[in-house]
Amino acid sequence: MKKVITYGTFDLLHTGHINILKRAKDLGDYLIVAVSSDEFNALKGKEAYHSFENRKHILEAIRYVDEVIPEHHWEQKVDDVKNHDVDIFVMGDDWEGKFDFLKEHCEVVYLPRTVGISTTKIKEDLLNVNNG
């Protein structure tokens, strides 16, 4: 069985999220999604609209996702790959090169992002609607 892992906050779920989850799942048989905990988001200076538990619950309902685990800090990726016997690590291409250090443990794939959609854009659009 080929295992794939990807990471993210996955707040305000949108088509771009679904696309990367489907494409990641298409690379293997079993998809693990590591979701940033609320505490980790705070360390990164990010604030999610949905709590970790809600984001985890939403992701678990998506047919491409086989398992959801928490991401507590940047450094856990090597341990996650080893502990879950991961074959392929997947991230969006906006992270290209940032996780190449994992290549000694698994294949690293950077997938193109869906053009025209992001959580940041959704938040900006909502702000503009409410302030316009």
Secondary structure, DSSP 8 states (H G I E B T S, - for coil): --EEEEEE---S--HHHHHHHHHHHHTSSEEEEEEE-HHHHHHHT---SS-HHHHHHHHHTSTT--EEEEE--GGGHHHHHHHTT-SEEEEEGGGTTTTGGGGGTSEEEEE---TT--HHHHHHHHHHHHH-
